[in-house]
Amino acid sequence: MSALAAQIALFPLNAVLFPGGLLPLRIFEPRYVDMVGRCMRADEVFGVVLIDGGSDTSQEVNTVLVGTSARIVDFQTLSDGLLGLLCRGERRFRISTRSRQDDGLNCAVVEWLEEAAPVPLAPRFQPLVPLLREALSRLHTIGRFMEPRYDDASWVSCRLAELLPLDQRALQRLLELDDADARLSLLAPMIDSPA
């Protein structure tokens, strides 16, 4: 396996996770409880991928090919006895090959997609920053796990995508874009900027 490839467990969801984004999860299936234990003991990531057909609870689940690795940043036992996780998205990947363990856990060999160097926010997108700051300031419970980078076009574009009421297919297309300015150009018209 090359340095650009890795084998990771997959967590298929009806959700898209962006790099830098936060994802709360409720864990109850034994295969995922075991996966979480392994990830926490070895400080490993797992992959979040959008379900493209089937169901994760069935024998067969189809997913998109591009997802985001997730690292557990907080956990707790919830009032209903389930395990509650808060995960942060890290790196985008493309699935090369898939496998399924005996316990039903989906795994994949993935190739890490190139991480873009931080790109300054273009002047035409600067008015979006105060709106984003205001929106994120309302995330009281998980906001402390956010790592703000308001001067990075990629980070800003990912946070805006998460906050807008977009369907999962649209979010997946935005995740797959390599160019932060292209992502912002699609998102900016959807946002009402103050005059």
N, C-alpha and C positions, 0 to 999 in steps of 0.2 A: 504494500500500500504506500503510495507516495506521501510526501509531507503535506500535500494539498488535499489529501483524502483522509477520512476518518470513519469509523463505524460507531454509530450512535443508535440509541433507542428512539423510536418515534412515538409521538403523542398526536394522533390524528384528531382534529377538532373542527367544529363548524365556526372557526375563527381564524383570523390572520394576525400573527405577531410580527411586529416590526423591530429591527434593531433599536435598543434603547427603550423599548416599550415595556410596560408592566402588565402582567397577566395573572389574575387570581384564579386558582384552580381548587376544586374540591375533589379529593382523591378517596376512592372507596374500593375499587377493584383490586384484588390481590396482586395482579401483574404490575399495576402502577405503584402500589405501595412498595413492592420489592424494587421497582425501578428507582423510586425516590430514595429509598435507603441506599442503594448502590451509588447514585449520583451524589448524595450527601457525604457518604464515607470517602469516596474517591475524588470529591470536588470535580465532578464531571457534569457535562451538559446533556440535555436530550433535545430532540428536534420536534418543533411544533409545525405541523403541516395541515393545510386545509383539506377536508374531506371532499372528494370529487365524485363519490358514488359509493353506495353501500353504507354500512354503519360500522363504527369501531367495535360495537358489541357483537356483531356477526362475525362469521369466519372470514369473510372477504370485505376488505375496505379498500377503495381506490382513493388515492390522494393526488394532489398536484405534485409537480416535481421540485418546485422551489419552496423552501421553508426557512425558518429561522431557529437557530439554537437558543435554548432557554437555560438560564442558571437560576437555581433556587436561592432567593435572597431572604426569605422569611417563611416561617411555618408555625402553625398552631393547631391545637385540637379544637374543632368548632363545637358549638352548643349541641349539635345533633350527633356528636361523636366522630364525625368524619375528619380527615386530615385536610387542613386548609393550607395552601401554598401561595406564596407570591413569587412569581418568576420574572426575571428581566431578560428581554431578548438581547442576543449578542450579535451573532454573525449569520448572514444568509448562506444557504447551501443549495446545491442541486443534487437530487438523489441519482445515484448511478445504478445500484442494485438493491433489491429489497429481500428481506427474509422474515419469517415469522417463527418465534420460539414456540416450544411445546405449550407454554402457559398462555399463548395468544399474543404476547408482546410483539409488536411490529418493530423491526430493526432495519437499518439501511447503511450501506456504504455511501457516503456523501462526499462531494467535492465542494470545498469552501469557495464561495464566489469572492472575487477580489473586493477588498474593502477600499472604498474611495477615501482618499485623504480628505480631512475636513476642508470644505470649500466655503469661503465667506459668502454671506447672504447678499445677493444682488440688491442694489438700491431700490429697485421696483418692488421687492418683497419685504422691505424693512417695515412697512406699516402693519404687517401681519404679526410682528413680534409682540407688541403690547396686547393684542387680542389673545395670543397664545399664552402669555404670562398670566393674564386675567383668568383664562380658562383653567390653567394648571394650578393656580392658587386655590381653586375650589376643591382640589383633590386632597382633603385633609388627612384621610387615613393612610393613603399610600404615597402621598407626595414626598414624604421624607426619603423614599427609596429612589426618587427621580434624580438623575444626574444631568441638570440643565446645561445645554450648550446652545444658547440663543444666537450665537454668531456662526453656527455651522448649518449650512443650507440643508444638508441631509437630515440632521437631527430635527430641525424645524419642520421639514416636509413630512417626516414620519409622524411627529406628534400631531400635526394638523390632520393627516389622514386618519389617525385613530379617533380624533374628536368629532369629525364630520359624520353625519348619518349616511354612510355609504354601505351598499351591500357587499357581501364577502367577495364576490367576483371582482368588483371594482377595486377593492382593497388589494386583492391578489395581483391584479395588473399593476397597481402602484408599487407593490413590494418588488415586483420583478424588474422595474425600471432601474437602470444603473445611474441615471443622470438626475441629480437632485433638482436642478433647475427645470427639467422637463416635468418632474413630479409637482413642483410648485406651480408651474404654468397651468397644469390641469386643476389644481386645488384652488388657486387664488380666486378665480371667477365665482366659486361657490360660497365665498365668504363675504359677508357684508362688512366692509370697512367703514368706520366712522368718517364722515365727510370732513 
